Amino acid sequence: MSNPKDSLVFSPGRPLFPSAAALLASALCGAAAALVAQQVGSHLSRPTQDSATPTAAFEHTRAAAVLGELTPAEVSAVARFFITATGAAARRGLVANTSQPWIAGPSGVELFAPPKSDVLAYLDDGGAQPPRHARVTAVLPSEGATAEYRVGPLLPGGVVAPSATVEEVARVTPLSKRPTEPGADAALAAPLLDATLRAIGGEILHGAMGPIFPALAPAGGFDREARGEAISMMVNDALSPTGQRYDIYRFQWLPPRRVSSLESFWLHPLPLRIRVNATAADAAAWHALSVSLCGRLFASAAELRAASE
């Protein structure tokens, strides 16, 4: 039996979401991807060598001592030292106010490679071992910049030397060039995304994709285990204008746990995207630039609603 909401249109004769066709296409794509994954998994699960065959053992080398990435102990020690020395937060989600710096990005603390000449002198000519230093990347919102620092030296055992210093070595402006932080930015954008979904309305979104949006559910009325959940995934917009920072939030369907594993959401993209201007240091100033539903682009949620009437 057809759903009366399938008759919603953006313009005469043009359906909002061809439910049957879209669901069939999604099912076929999901089945094909699942079959490929099953075959790949089956292949990877096969033994590749006899159990008696010895495995390679990687040992510590002199090169690793100067060029090896920081150990977890070193990363933790450097982060604590930098936070104490500068007053920065460990990550954006922990800042106390909009002016406090924070260690930023997936490579916020990494090895600061020593000069090539010092490395060659150590490895080839018997020279002194270059000291290890760390590179720390931090966002400075009050200064509208992102800076890189050289921190160290580090001592064996993942310890920062008592004589360690924090030296700024590079600075990038404007603030829009800060490192990508999907976890922190997505959490800050959540209220804006929820408000945009509510502005579009459940009549449209639930009518097209079902009651899978927590933001549209009545208090205590969302049942993830029954129908799954729509979740958002952030990606940078490579076409952001100079000096601006745009992010695109793509929505995926996360099936109920009883149906499949959490990772299977990659197989279920939803035809919904929200483009956000995230240029400002204060997330309260972020705003939605456009909404895309079923391949059609709208300047706002209000325009989308008007087109559906």
QUIBEL-V646183 format. One record per residue. N is the residue number from 1. SS is DSSP state (H for helix, E for strand, L for the rest). Layout:
n->N ss->SS
n->N ss->SS
//
This chain:
n->1 ss->L
n->2 ss->L
n->3 ss->L
n->4 ss->H
n->5 ss->H
n->6 ss->H
n->7 ss->H
n->8 ss->L
n->9 ss->E
n->10 ss->E
n->11 ss->E
n->12 ss->L
n->13 ss->L
n->14 ss->E
n->15 ss->E
n->16 ss->L
n->17 ss->L
n->18 ss->L
n->19 ss->H
n->20 ss->H
n->21 ss->H
n->22 ss->H
n->23 ss->H
n->24 ss->H
n->25 ss->H
n->26 ss->H
n->27 ss->H
n->28 ss->H
n->29 ss->H
n->30 ss->H
n->31 ss->H
n->32 ss->H
n->33 ss->H
n->34 ss->H
n->35 ss->H
n->36 ss->H
n->37 ss->H
n->38 ss->H
n->39 ss->H
n->40 ss->H
n->41 ss->H
n->42 ss->H
n->43 ss->H
n->44 ss->H
n->45 ss->H
n->46 ss->L
n->47 ss->L
n->48 ss->L
n->49 ss->L
n->50 ss->L
n->51 ss->L
n->52 ss->L
n->53 ss->L
n->54 ss->L
n->55 ss->L
n->56 ss->L
n->57 ss->L
n->58 ss->L
n->59 ss->L
n->60 ss->L
n->61 ss->L
n->62 ss->H
n->63 ss->H
n->64 ss->H
n->65 ss->H
n->66 ss->H
n->67 ss->H
n->68 ss->L
n->69 ss->L
n->70 ss->L
n->71 ss->L
n->72 ss->H
n->73 ss->H
n->74 ss->H
n->75 ss->H
n->76 ss->H
n->77 ss->H
n->78 ss->H
n->79 ss->H
n->80 ss->H
n->81 ss->H
n->82 ss->H
n->83 ss->H
n->84 ss->H
n->85 ss->H
n->86 ss->H
n->87 ss->L
n->88 ss->L
n->89 ss->E
n->90 ss->L
n->91 ss->L
n->92 ss->H
n->93 ss->H
n->94 ss->H
n->95 ss->L
n->96 ss->L
n->97 ss->L
n->98 ss->L
n->99 ss->L
n->100 ss->L
n->101 ss->L
n->102 ss->E
n->103 ss->E
n->104 ss->L
n->105 ss->L
n->106 ss->L
n->107 ss->L
n->108 ss->L
n->109 ss->E
n->110 ss->E
n->111 ss->E
n->112 ss->E
n->113 ss->L
n->114 ss->L
n->115 ss->L
n->116 ss->H
n->117 ss->H
n->118 ss->H
n->119 ss->H
n->120 ss->H
n->121 ss->H
n->122 ss->H
n->123 ss->H
n->124 ss->H
n->125 ss->H
n->126 ss->L
n->127 ss->L
n->128 ss->L
n->129 ss->L
n->130 ss->L
n->131 ss->L
n->132 ss->E
n->133 ss->E
n->134 ss->E
n->135 ss->E
n->136 ss->E
n->137 ss->E
n->138 ss->E
n->139 ss->E
n->140 ss->E
n->141 ss->H
n->142 ss->H
n->143 ss->H
n->144 ss->L
n->145 ss->E
n->146 ss->E
n->147 ss->E
n->148 ss->E
n->149 ss->E
n->150 ss->E
n->151 ss->E
n->152 ss->E
n->153 ss->E
n->154 ss->E
n->155 ss->E
n->156 ss->L
n->157 ss->L
n->158 ss->L
n->159 ss->E
n->160 ss->E
n->161 ss->E
n->162 ss->E
n->163 ss->E
n->164 ss->E
n->165 ss->E
n->166 ss->E
n->167 ss->E
n->168 ss->E
n->169 ss->E
n->170 ss->E
n->171 ss->E
n->172 ss->E
n->173 ss->L
n->174 ss->L
n->175 ss->H
n->176 ss->H
n->177 ss->H
n->178 ss->L
n->179 ss->L
n->180 ss->L
n->181 ss->L
n->182 ss->H
n->183 ss->H
n->184 ss->H
n->185 ss->H
n->186 ss->H
n->187 ss->H
n->188 ss->H
n->189 ss->H
n->190 ss->H
n->191 ss->H
n->192 ss->H
n->193 ss->H
n->194 ss->H
n->195 ss->H
n->196 ss->H
n->197 ss->H
n->198 ss->H
n->199 ss->H
n->200 ss->H
n->201 ss->L
n->202 ss->H
n->203 ss->H
n->204 ss->H
n->205 ss->H
n->206 ss->H
n->207 ss->H
n->208 ss->H
n->209 ss->H
n->210 ss->L
n->211 ss->L
n->212 ss->L
n->213 ss->L
n->214 ss->H
n->215 ss->H
n->216 ss->H
n->217 ss->L
n->218 ss->L
n->219 ss->L
n->220 ss->L
n->221 ss->L
n->222 ss->L
n->223 ss->L
n->224 ss->H
n->225 ss->H
n->226 ss->H
n->227 ss->H
n->228 ss->L
n->229 ss->E
n->230 ss->E
n->231 ss->E
n->232 ss->E
n->233 ss->E
n->234 ss->E
n->235 ss->E
n->236 ss->E
n->237 ss->L
n->238 ss->L
n->239 ss->L
n->240 ss->L
n->241 ss->L
n->242 ss->L
n->243 ss->L
n->244 ss->L
n->245 ss->L
n->246 ss->E
n->247 ss->E
n->248 ss->E
n->249 ss->E
n->250 ss->E
n->251 ss->E
n->252 ss->E
n->253 ss->E
n->254 ss->E
n->255 ss->L
n->256 ss->L
n->257 ss->L
n->258 ss->L
n->259 ss->L
n->260 ss->L
n->261 ss->L
n->262 ss->H
n->263 ss->H
n->264 ss->H
n->265 ss->H
n->266 ss->H
n->267 ss->H
n->268 ss->L
n->269 ss->E
n->270 ss->E
n->271 ss->E
n->272 ss->E
n->273 ss->E
n->274 ss->E
n->275 ss->E
n->276 ss->E
n->277 ss->E
n->278 ss->L
n->279 ss->L
n->280 ss->L
n->281 ss->L
n->282 ss->L
n->283 ss->H
n->284 ss->H
n->285 ss->H
n->286 ss->L
n->287 ss->E
n->288 ss->E
n->289 ss->E
n->290 ss->E
n->291 ss->E
n->292 ss->E
n->293 ss->E
n->294 ss->L
n->295 ss->L
n->296 ss->E
n->297 ss->E
n->298 ss->E
n->299 ss->L
n->300 ss->L
n->301 ss->H
n->302 ss->H
n->303 ss->H
n->304 ss->H
n->305 ss->H
n->306 ss->H
n->307 ss->H
n->308 ss->H
n->309 ss->L
//
